[in-house]
Amino acid sequence: MRKLKLLAFALICAVFAPAKADEGMWLLQLMQEQNLADRMKAQGLKIGVDDIYSPNHVALKDAVGIFGRGCTGEIISPEGLILTNHHCGYDAIQQHSSVEHDYLTDGFWAKSRAEELPTPGLTFKFVERIVDVTDQVNQDIKDGKVTELNSFGSEYLSKLADEALKKSDLKGKPGISTMALPFYQGNKFYLFFIKTYSDVRMVAAPPSSIGKFGGETDNWMWPRHTGDFSMFRIYADKNGDPAPYSAENVPLKVKKHLAISLRGLQEGDYAMIMGFPGSTSRYLTQSEVKLRMDGTNTPRIQVREARQEVLRKEMAASDKVRIQYASKFAGSSNYWKNSIGMNKAIIDNDVLGAKAEIEKKYAAFAQGKPEYEDGVVVNVVYVCVVVALELSVDGLVEGGQLVGVQCLGKGGQDGFGYGAVHFVVVVFIVDTIVCIFQLLLRSLQQ
């Protein structure tokens, strides 16, 4: 379900007023259904919801897209100029950097269209339309064409998306693809029609002293003060259609762009964020939160600390290695810091205790009510988490080799046998990563 993050096209709305700040996240196609239009109007929205999202005419959604592998990018000029975060463009900035032209350190600014840098592999995607296919999926399940479990799988969803494209008026259009995805734990299924542009060129990036000001110390911290931006431009063929890079391509004449106001934000102004924010984990059960802490975050922290220690040492010794591994280091350290902060916040805010109280209240509410009792999956999830964490190691770690891993199904600390596996597996992974990275980094210096 990795791609779910890329296509959760949503609004995060907030009103900045002295009395209160309302907040929420909604899928664009559900604004009317969720009564979001009235709420936004009451808070100061001056345009119609059809001007935010419409499958039938130009709207704000035509000025917001997916930059690269999942970031949000905004179109801010009639000729395809993209504004996105510095960390989102970091991989491309690194790609263009060298010891002679160190754009990571010094920044970059194209003074003409001719100086804009083609960036192989970088794409920009627009969501053309979103179609609710829930009824079709449910009917396929009812007719026995697919099981409920397999309706979540890529094989079924890819076939559904491909068939939908063949029947669509967008069939054969350059750059158009489709993707079907489940939302709300399979209670809704949506089909996305996406237009992908593959000629995206770097226009501007600040020096890292501005774009990454504060480094990992300030990352994931608020308030944060950093010039976290970079700029790119979409190019297309003479007809405005997606095309591979060509010197003959021209800046895309976009359907819609966001005008930048120099007036600034005033007290009480309505504000909202529109883009691809990813997914939420707020509905995890207590045991799932514990799994996130001990089964994901803790190993990630330990492994990435070791990896970054190797990288940091080698990058400090060679500008060439520093540039070549800058993006990899940034990617590794980003969720290393995120995992540290998440575990701390879970403890500081007693999230496990709060989750336990919610589950206790729900169990009391569901007692004696089969329609709810049968659907209580908290205990089932707990068992699955126990299985995931009940790993033990039958063997020793010697010289970076792990021998005899097996699932013994025995309880351990607090009923979870995670202590040993974390220690042994992490030691093994760390040892292996250190060896591999040392060899790779040494070879780059030769």
C-alpha positions in Angstrom: 0.0 0.0 0.0 3.0 2.3 -0.4 1.4 4.2 -3.2 -1.5 5.2 -1.0 0.6 8.0 0.3 1.1 9.4 -3.2 -2.6 9.7 -4.0 -4.3 10.8 -0.8 -5.1 14.1 -2.5 -6.5 16.1 0.4 -7.1 19.4 2.0 -5.7 20.4 5.4 -7.7 23.4 6.4 -7.1 25.8 9.2 -8.3 29.2 10.2 -5.9 31.4 12.0 -7.9 33.5 14.4 -7.4 34.7 18.0 -10.2 32.5 19.4 -9.6 29.1 17.8 -7.9 27.2 15.1 -10.1 24.5 13.5 -8.4 21.7 11.7 -9.0 18.6 9.7 -8.0 16.6 6.6 -10.4 15.6 3.8 -10.3 14.0 0.4 -11.2 16.5 -2.2 -13.8 14.4 -3.9 -15.7 14.2 -0.6 -16.0 17.9 0.3 -19.7 18.0 -0.3 -20.4 14.6 1.2 -18.6 15.5 4.4 -20.2 18.9 4.6 -16.8 20.5 4.3 -18.1 23.3 1.9 -20.3 24.9 4.6 -17.6 24.7 7.2 -15.0 26.3 5.0 -17.4 29.0 3.9 -18.2 29.8 7.5 -14.5 30.2 8.2 -13.9 32.6 5.4 -13.5 30.7 2.1 -14.5 33.0 -0.7 -14.5 30.6 -3.7 -16.8 27.6 -4.4 -15.7 24.1 -3.7 -16.0 23.4 -7.4 -13.2 25.9 -7.8 -11.0 23.7 -5.5 -11.8 20.4 -7.1 -13.8 19.4 -10.2 -13.4 16.6 -12.6 -15.2 18.6 -15.3 -13.5 22.0 -15.3 -10.3 23.8 -14.3 -9.9 24.1 -10.6 -7.1 24.6 -7.9 -6.4 20.9 -8.2 -4.9 21.6 -11.6 -2.2 23.8 -9.9 -1.2 21.2 -7.4 0.6 17.9 -8.2 2.9 15.1 -7.1 6.6 16.2 -7.4 9.0 13.3 -7.8 8.3 10.2 -5.6 5.5 11.7 -3.4 6.1 15.3 -2.4 3.6 18.1 -3.1 4.5 20.7 -5.7 2.6 23.9 -6.7 2.5 25.6 -10.1 3.2 29.3 -9.5 3.5 30.6 -13.1 1.6 30.3 -16.4 4.6 28.4 -17.8 4.9 25.5 -15.5 7.1 26.8 -12.7 7.0 24.5 -9.7 7.5 25.5 -6.1 8.3 22.6 -3.7 10.4 22.0 -0.6 14.2 22.0 -0.6 14.2 18.5 0.9 11.9 17.4 -1.9 14.2 18.7 -4.5 17.3 17.6 -2.6 17.9 14.5 -4.7 17.8 16.4 -7.9 20.1 19.1 -6.5 22.6 16.5 -5.5 22.2 14.8 -8.9 23.4 18.0 -10.6 26.2 18.8 -8.1 29.9 18.0 -8.4 33.0 19.2 -6.7 33.4 21.8 -9.4 29.7 22.9 -9.3 28.6 22.3 -5.7 25.0 23.4 -5.9 24.2 21.7 -2.5 26.6 24.1 -0.8 26.4 27.1 -3.0 22.8 26.9 -4.4 21.7 27.4 -8.0 19.7 29.9 -9.9 19.1 29.7 -13.6 19.3 33.2 -15.1 17.6 32.1 -18.4 15.5 29.2 -19.7 18.7 27.9 -21.4 20.3 27.4 -18.0 17.5 25.3 -16.5 18.9 21.8 -15.9 17.2 18.7 -17.3 16.8 16.1 -14.5 16.5 12.5 -15.8 14.1 10.4 -13.7 12.2 13.4 -12.2 8.5 13.6 -12.9 5.5 15.7 -12.1 2.0 14.2 -11.9 -1.4 15.9 -12.1 -4.5 14.1 -10.9 -6.9 14.6 -13.8 -9.9 13.0 -12.1 -11.0 10.8 -9.2 -13.7 8.2 -9.6 -15.5 6.3 -6.9 -15.4 2.6 -7.8 -16.6 1.2 -4.5 -19.8 -0.3 -5.9 -17.9 -2.1 -8.7 -15.5 -3.6 -6.2 -18.3 -4.7 -3.9 -20.2 -6.2 -6.8 -17.1 -8.1 -7.9 -16.8 -9.5 -4.4 -20.5 -10.5 -4.4 -20.2 -12.2 -7.8 -17.2 -14.2 -6.6 -14.8 -12.5 -9.1 -12.5 -11.6 -6.2 -12.3 -12.3 -2.5 -12.6 -9.5 0.0 -9.0 -10.0 1.0 -7.7 -10.0 -2.6 -9.7 -6.8 -3.4 -6.9 -5.0 -1.6 -4.2 -6.6 -3.7 -2.3 -5.0 -6.5 -3.2 -7.8 -9.0 -7.0 -7.1 -8.8 -6.6 -3.3 -8.5 -4.2 -3.0 -11.4 -6.6 -5.0 -13.6 -9.5 -2.9 -12.5 -7.5 0.3 -13.3 -6.3 -1.0 -16.7 -9.9 -1.9 -17.7 -11.2 1.5 -16.6 -8.6 3.3 -18.7 -9.5 1.2 -21.8 -13.1 2.4 -21.5 -12.3 6.0 -20.7 -12.3 9.0 -23.0 -8.6 9.5 -21.8 -7.5 6.2 -23.4 -4.5 6.8 -25.6 -3.8 10.3 -24.3 -0.1 11.0 -23.8 1.1 10.5 -20.2 -2.2 9.2 -18.9 -2.2 6.2 -16.4 -4.7 4.9 -13.9 -4.4 3.6 -10.3 -7.1 2.1 -8.1 -6.6 2.2 -4.3 -8.6 1.3 -1.2 -9.3 4.0 1.5 -10.9 3.9 4.9 -9.8 0.3 5.4 -11.5 -0.9 2.3 -14.8 0.9 2.8 -14.1 3.0 -0.2 -12.2 2.4 -3.4 -11.1 5.3 -5.7 -9.7 5.3 -9.2 -7.2 8.0 -10.1 -6.5 9.2 -13.6 -3.0 10.7 -13.6 -1.1 12.7 -16.2 2.7 12.4 -15.8 5.3 14.8 -17.2 8.8 13.4 -17.4 10.8 16.5 -18.6 11.2 18.5 -15.4 14.2 20.9 -15.1 15.8 22.5 -12.1 15.4 26.2 -11.9 16.5 27.3 -8.5 17.7 26.1 -5.1 19.1 28.0 -2.1 22.4 27.0 -0.5 21.9 24.2 2.1 22.8 26.8 4.8 19.4 28.3 4.0 17.4 25.3 2.6 18.6 22.9 5.5 19.1 25.6 8.1 19.2 23.9 11.5 19.9 20.5 10.0 18.7 17.4 11.9 18.7 19.4 15.2 15.7 21.4 13.9 14.2 18.8 11.7 10.7 17.7 12.8 10.7 20.5 15.4 8.3 23.4 15.7 8.6 26.3 15.4 11.2 25.9 12.7 12.9 28.6 10.7 14.4 27.5 7.4 14.2 28.5 3.7 12.9 25.0 2.8 12.2 25.6 -1.0 13.4 24.7 -4.4 12.0 25.5 -7.9 11.7 23.4 -11.1 9.8 23.8 -14.4 7.7 21.4 -16.4 8.5 21.0 -20.1 6.2 19.5 -22.8 6.1 19.0 -26.5 4.7 21.8 -28.7 1.2 20.6 -28.2 1.5 20.7 -24.4 1.6 16.9 -24.1 4.0 14.9 -21.9 7.1 13.9 -23.7 10.6 12.7 -22.9 13.4 15.3 -22.7 14.1 17.0 -25.9 15.8 20.3 -26.7 12.7 21.1 -28.8 10.4 20.8 -25.7 8.9 24.1 -24.4 7.7 25.2 -20.9 4.2 23.8 -20.3 1.3 26.3 -20.6 -0.6 25.1 -17.6 -4.4 25.2 -17.0 -4.1 26.8 -13.6 -1.4 28.4 -11.5 -1.3 29.9 -8.0 -0.8 33.6 -7.9 1.6 34.8 -5.2 0.4 37.6 -3.0 2.8 40.2 -1.7 0.3 41.5 0.8 1.2 38.9 3.3 -0.9 37.0 5.9 -3.2 39.2 8.0 -4.7 38.3 11.4 -7.9 36.3 10.9 -7.2 35.4 7.2 -8.6 32.1 6.0 -5.8 29.6 5.1 -5.7 26.0 3.9 -3.1 23.6 2.6 -3.8 21.4 -0.4 -1.7 18.5 -1.5 -0.6 15.0 -0.8 -0.1 14.7 3.0 0.3 10.9 3.2 -1.7 8.9 5.7 -2.7 8.9 9.3 -1.9 6.4 12.1 -4.1 8.0 14.7 -6.5 4.9 14.7 -3.8 2.3 15.6 -4.7 0.1 18.6 -2.6 0.1 21.7 -0.7 -3.0 20.6 -0.1 -1.5 17.1 1.4 1.6 18.7 3.7 -0.7 20.8 4.6 -2.5 17.6 5.4 0.8 15.9 7.7 1.8 18.8 9.5 -1.5 19.4 9.2 -3.3 16.1 9.8 -0.3 13.7 11.1 2.8 15.4 13.7 1.3 17.8 15.4 -0.9 15.2 15.4 2.0 12.6 17.0 4.3 15.1 19.8 1.8 16.0 20.5 0.8 12.4 20.5 4.3 11.0 22.7 5.6 13.7 25.3 3.1 12.7 24.8 3.8 9.0 25.1 7.6 9.5 28.2 7.3 11.6 29.9 5.5 8.7 28.6 8.0 6.2 29.4 11.0 8.3 33.0 10.0 8.7 33.6 9.3 5.0 31.7 12.3 3.8 33.7 14.6 6.0 36.9 13.2 4.5 36.0 13.7 0.8 33.9 16.4 -1.0 33.2 13.9 -3.8 31.8 11.4 -1.3 29.9 14.1 0.6 28.1 15.2 -2.6 27.5 11.6 -3.8 26.0 10.5 -0.5 24.3 13.8 0.5 20.8 12.7 -0.5 21.1 9.2 0.9 22.3 10.6 4.2 19.5 13.1 4.3 16.9 10.4 3.6 18.4 8.2 6.3 18.6 10.9 8.9 15.1 12.2 8.2 13.2 9.2 9.6 15.9 8.4 12.1 14.9 11.8 13.7 11.2 11.1 13.1 11.4 7.8 14.9 13.2 9.3 17.9 10.6 12.1 18.2 7.7 9.7 17.7 8.8 7.4 20.5 9.4 10.3 22.8 6.0 11.8 22.1 4.2 8.5 22.6 5.8 8.2 26.1 5.5 11.9 27.0 1.8 11.9 26.0 1.0 8.5 27.5 -0.4 7.4 24.2 -0.4 3.7 25.2 -2.4 4.6 28.3 -4.9 6.7 26.3 -5.3 3.9 23.8 -5.9 1.3 26.5 -8.7 3.5 28.0 -10.4 4.0 24.6 -10.3 0.2 24.0 -11.7 -0.5 27.5 -14.6 1.9 26.9 -15.4 0.4 23.5 -15.3 -3.2 24.9 -17.8 -2.1 27.6 -20.0 -0.5 24.9 -19.9 -3.5 22.6 -20.6 -6.1 25.3 -23.8 -8.0 24.6 -24.2 -6.4 21.2 -23.3 -9.0 18.5 -23.3 -6.4 15.8 -20.4 -4.6 17.6 -18.9 -7.5 19.6 -18.3 -9.6 16.5 -16.6 -6.6 14.9 -14.2 -5.9 17.7 -10.9 -6.7 16.3 -8.7 -5.2 19.0 -7.9 -8.7 20.4 -7.3 -10.1 17.0 -4.9 -7.3 16.2 -3.2 -7.9 19.6 -2.6 -11.5 18.7 -1.1 -10.5 15.3 1.2 -8.0 17.0 2.3 -10.7 19.5 3.2 -13.0 16.6 5.1 -10.2 14.9 7.1 -9.5 18.0 7.5 -13.1 19.3 10.7 -13.7 17.5 13.6 -15.3 19.2 17.0 -16.2 17.9 18.5 -19.7 18.1 22.1 -19.1 17.4 24.9 -16.6 17.7 26.1 -13.6 15.8 29.7 -14.2 14.9 31.7 -12.0 12.4 28.5 -10.4 11.1 26.8 -13.7 10.4 23.4 -14.6 11.8 22.8 -18.3 12.3 19.6 -20.2 13.1 16.8 -17.7 13.1 13.4 -19.2 14.0 10.1 -18.3 15.4 9.7 -20.1 18.7 6.3 -18.6 19.7 7.4 -18.0 23.3 6.4 -14.9 25.3 9.0 -12.6 26.6 9.3 -9.2 28.2 5.7 -8.0 29.0 4.4 -10.9 26.8 6.4 -9.7 23.8 9.6 -11.5 22.9 11.2 -8.6 21.2 14.2 -7.8 23.3 16.5 -10.6 22.0 15.5 -10.3 18.3 16.1 -6.5 18.4 19.5 -7.0 19.9 20.7 -9.8 17.7 19.2 -8.8 14.4 20.2 -5.2 14.8 23.7 -6.2 15.6 23.8 -8.4 12.5 22.3 -5.6 10.3 24.6 -2.9 11.7 27.7 -5.1 11.3 26.7 -5.9 7.7 25.8 -2.3 6.8 29.1 -1.0 8.3 31.1 -3.4 6.2 29.2 -2.7 3.0 29.3 1.0 3.3 33.0 1.1 4.2 33.8 -0.9 1.0 31.5 1.3 -1.2 32.8 4.6 0.2 36.4 3.5 0.0 35.9 2.5 -3.7 34.6 6.0 -4.5 37.8 7.6 -3.3 40.0 5.5 -5.5 
